[in-house]
Amino acid sequence: MTPPSALSLWLRRALLALGVVVLLLVAAGAWYARGFDAAAVKGVAIDWMQTHRQRTLAIDGPVELALWPRLAVKVARVSLSEVGGAPGFASIDEASFAVALWPLLRGEVAIGRVDARGVRLTLLRDARGRRNIDDLLAPEAVSSASGPASAPVTPDGRPLRLNVSGVALADVRVRVKDAQAGIDGEVLVKELETGRIASGVESKVRLAAQLVLRAPAIHGDVGGTARLTPDLEAGLLRLADMDLVFKGDVPGASAVEARVQGGLGWGFANGAIDAQALRVALDANAAGFKLAGSTLAIDRFAYDPQRKTLAIKDLALRLRGSQATQPLEVDLDWPALDVQANALTGSALSGKTTRGGALPLAATFRSGAPSGSFNAVRIPAFEAVLRSDSAARKLGATLRADLVLDPQRKSLALDALDLKATVAESGLPPIALALTGKASAAPQAVGWALAGQVNGQRLGIDGQADLSGAVPNIKAQARFDALDLNAFLPSPPPLAAPAKSGADVPLDLSGLRAIDGNFSLRAESLAVRQVRITDARLDATLDAGMLRVSRLQGRVWGGSVDGSAFADARASRVSVKAVASGVDVNALLRDVAQKDLLEGSGRVTVDLDSAGRSTAELKSRLRGTAELQLRDGAVKGINLAQRLRQARAALTQRADHEVKANRTEKTDFSTLSASFRIADGVARSTDLDVKSPFLRLGGEGSADIGKGRIDYTVRATVTDTLKGQDGADLAALRGLTVPVRLAGPFDAIDWQIQWSGVATALLRNQLEDKLRDRLGLKPPAAAPDGRPAAPKDVLRDTLKGLFR
């Protein structure tokens, strides 16, 4: 709603402008006594407005003027530009009014019925207080750009008294944009009718209007009747027998239907309010609650910021409605409060809250007698006790604090806050919470600084929220000795029944649009499901649905992780960059991907990006890079060295040998490195390099992450052999490359040893060895990188020996 200071400023300017217009019309009446020429009137008015105000006045309809017994004016199709000639400031389809001449001699402006229809007006004020009507007000009539305006006066210096016999307006549209007051939108007065308007005179008023405001976001219809008594000299408006109804949406609430009845006095000059026998009936949807049949009754509410007075008598609030179809009731009673600057008397407040349904809730609250002053109304010993007891949840909480109200700033503070709560919910570990500190709330801001324990673990949380924008902007910092998020999460499914690999889970990031802000988390230890992180650090910002995690650090999986992340709710896009150093890769894969494929420790680097509305879409659109550099580990699923020792039988049959992955088998390695380029959910690698005491592995292929399948060919080369029963079989393969194809779903990989591609090379190798032995030649030297000489090198060196 418009602040009282802004409303009073606009109202004073409007009254002043009306007075100036009336005086100009009276002067025009004197000129009329010499003769009236409508064309001349138009020309004079147009020229004067262009010369003195640099505005373009257009009068496309007739101008009618009568002098006796009253000065009567009637115009049609009139428009006025902004300064400089830009169109759109004001226009009138038709308007008429009359001014009695004799009362002017007594210092009274007596206007007959004012009729206007089809009025369009634009009122602007920038952040520096400059308005688009300032030039229309004579400089001598304004004491300052923002201070109180002087009322029009008679020639002898007495103030003019306004007396209007009635007003009838229809189809009046006012465009308002006030940067200082934060108002932007339109007000459409469909109909406004009043009786006589004069200081101290009561008049019946009937209104039908529509509000279409972007800031504050108010959309709806307002209308009703009241009896209006203005006191223009004192800057007061009094409404009696008020019966006003608003239907529409306001910030924080929709489907609002509010009816206000009673008496209300408003000091538009100083912002004072005096309500008598006020009753408000309210239906609305707000913050997950549906209110129906709610009422606020108050015998008297008086507030005067200049005199620093506040009075409340017999306040009774009754909220009735539901939350998620569960019935809800809130009662608040405050019999009396009387604040006179630094003197304060009053009674304690009390109330209760109940919610029914499967998870019932009951709360009572009360306080001690208030004390303090106008700027700090202290309500001591406030205590709220909350209880919930059902098969699914047991909750107990007690909040104690001293409430401090500042009526002038419209703020509430909770000092010496002490909260103790216990929660036991089905499927979750019990929680015991104890917090102390302070909190504050104002119409556009909330702040808190709390410390305490959760399940015996110390924590500290502080921050503030700015509520002035379209969404809250929060700055919060949290510090924990130990934070176990599993205490707030449902129990995970048993490991014996893992989720299906093809299961698709919807991804909804719309919650990121709910707030903006900056967030910081520090925890000596952090638990999320089976992941245990020490020295956890997280810094993040949230802006217009875009979450940026600039720091994501901690010690986990036996090493450390340093990364960043990004999520965009608008495009349903996520990305992550991270380097994990010295980590146990088996623990990492189990926790992150629920896969048991590798063992070893080392460095893992990822730079991934994807977009989608479900996990399946994210996997199928994944792109980026990943790198592995491991040591002292194993590839799980097959013992390749053992399978190669069976070379003699396999080569005799010259048939490929397929082996199902076996979780109990593994191929050890001393080092492993590989890089992957990922596009459209498919990761491709061409640089696998695995070393072990007996094997050297290279390879290339792809892994379809979206479909959960692999197609990869490993080239295994024997570099050394064991002594013993199987040593001869393995020695026969020394220097040869055995293709091994990995294919199938990640959870059931088939290993195919392609002996058919090795038999010929093995036979050639054996013949070369026999030839070399017969000729007494030494075996060729190993390759520079330590690998055994290739068969072609053996044959080349053998032929050289024959021709020496």
Stockholm file with secondary structure:
# STOCKHOLM 1.0

chainA/1-804         MTPPSALSLWLRRALLALGVVVLLLVAAGAWYARGFDAAAVKGVAIDWMQTHRQRTLAIDGPVELALWPRLAVKVARVSLSEVGGAPGFASIDEASFAVALWPLLRGEVAIGRVDARGVRLTLLRDARGRRNIDDLLAPEAVSSASGPASAPVTPDGRPLRLNVSGVALADVRVRVKDAQAGIDGEVLVKELETGRIASGVESKVRLAAQLVLRAPAIHGDVGGTARLTPDLEAGLLRLADMDLVFKGDVPGASAVEARVQGGLGWGFANGAIDAQALRVALDANAAGFKLAGSTLAIDRFAYDPQRKTLAIKDLALRLRGSQATQPLEVDLDWPALDVQANALTGSALSGKTTRGGALPLAATFRSGAPSGSFNAVRIPAFEAVLRSDSAARKLGATLRADLVLDPQRKSLALDALDLKATVAESGLPPIALALTGKASAAPQAVGWALAGQVNGQRLGIDGQADLSGAVPNIKAQARFDALDLNAFLPSPPPLAAPAKSGADVPLDLSGLRAIDGNFSLRAESLAVRQVRITDARLDATLDAGMLRVSRLQGRVWGGSVDGSAFADARASRVSVKAVASGVDVNALLRDVAQKDLLEGSGRVTVDLDSAGRSTAELKSRLRGTAELQLRDGAVKGINLAQRLRQARAALTQRADHEVKANRTEKTDFSTLSASFRIADGVARSTDLDVKSPFLRLGGEGSADIGKGRIDYTVRATVTDTLKGQDGADLAALRGLTVPVRLAGPFDAIDWQIQWSGVATALLRNQLEDKLRDRLGLKPPAAAPDGRPAAPKDVLRDTLKGLFR
#=GR chainA/1-804 SS CCCHHHHHHHHHHHHHHHHHHHHHHHHHHHHHTTCCCHHHHHHHHHHHHHHHHCCCEEECSCEEEECSSEEEEEEEEEEECCTTSCSCSEEEEEEEEEEESGGGGGTEEEEEEEEEEEEEEEEEECTTSCBTTGGGSCGGGBSSSSSCBCCCBCTTSCBCEEEEEEEEEEEEEEEEEETTTTEEEEEEEEEEEESCEETTCCEEEEEEEEEEEEETTEEEEEEEEEEEEEETTTTEEEEEEEEEEEEEEETTEEEEEEEEEEEEEEETTTTEEEEEEEEEEEEEEETTEEEEEEEEEEEEEEEETTTTEEEEEEEEEEEEEEETTEEEEEEEEEEEEEEETTEEEECCCEEEEEECSSSCEEEEEECCCCEEETTEEEEEEEEEEEEEECSSEEEEEEEEEEEEEETTTTEEEEEEEEEEEEEEETTSCCEEEEEEEEEEEETTEEEEEEEEEETTEEEEEEEEEECSSSSCEEEEEEEEEEEEGGGGSCCCCCTTSCCCTTCCCBCCCGGGGSCEEEEEEEEEEEEETTEEEEEEEEEEEEETTEEEEEEEEEEETTEEEEEEEEEETTTTEEEEEEEEEEEEHHHHHHHHHCCCCEEEEEEEEEEEEEECSBHHHHHHTCEEEEEEEEEEEEEEECCHHHHHTTHHHHHHHTCCEEEECEEEEEEEEEEEEEEEEEETTEEEEEEEEEECSSEEEEEEEEEETTTTEEEEEEEEEECCCCSSTTHHHHHTTBTCEEEEEEEEETTSCEEEECGGGTHHHHHHHHHHHHHHHHHTCCCCCCCTTSCCCCHHHHHHHHHHHHTC
#=GC SS_cons         CCCHHHHHHHHHHHHHHHHHHHHHHHHHHHHHTTCCCHHHHHHHHHHHHHHHHCCCEEECSCEEEECSSEEEEEEEEEEECCTTSCSCSEEEEEEEEEEESGGGGGTEEEEEEEEEEEEEEEEEECTTSCBTTGGGSCGGGBSSSSSCBCCCBCTTSCBCEEEEEEEEEEEEEEEEEETTTTEEEEEEEEEEEESCEETTCCEEEEEEEEEEEEETTEEEEEEEEEEEEEETTTTEEEEEEEEEEEEEEETTEEEEEEEEEEEEEEETTTTEEEEEEEEEEEEEEETTEEEEEEEEEEEEEEEETTTTEEEEEEEEEEEEEEETTEEEEEEEEEEEEEEETTEEEECCCEEEEEECSSSCEEEEEECCCCEEETTEEEEEEEEEEEEEECSSEEEEEEEEEEEEEETTTTEEEEEEEEEEEEEEETTSCCEEEEEEEEEEEETTEEEEEEEEEETTEEEEEEEEEECSSSSCEEEEEEEEEEEEGGGGSCCCCCTTSCCCTTCCCBCCCGGGGSCEEEEEEEEEEEEETTEEEEEEEEEEEEETTEEEEEEEEEEETTEEEEEEEEEETTTTEEEEEEEEEEEEHHHHHHHHHCCCCEEEEEEEEEEEEEECSBHHHHHHTCEEEEEEEEEEEEEEECCHHHHHTTHHHHHHHTCCEEEECEEEEEEEEEEEEEEEEEETTEEEEEEEEEECSSEEEEEEEEEETTTTEEEEEEEEEECCCCSSTTHHHHHTTBTCEEEEEEEEETTSCEEEECGGGTHHHHHHHHHHHHHHHHHTCCCCCCCTTSCCCCHHHHHHHHHHHHTC
//
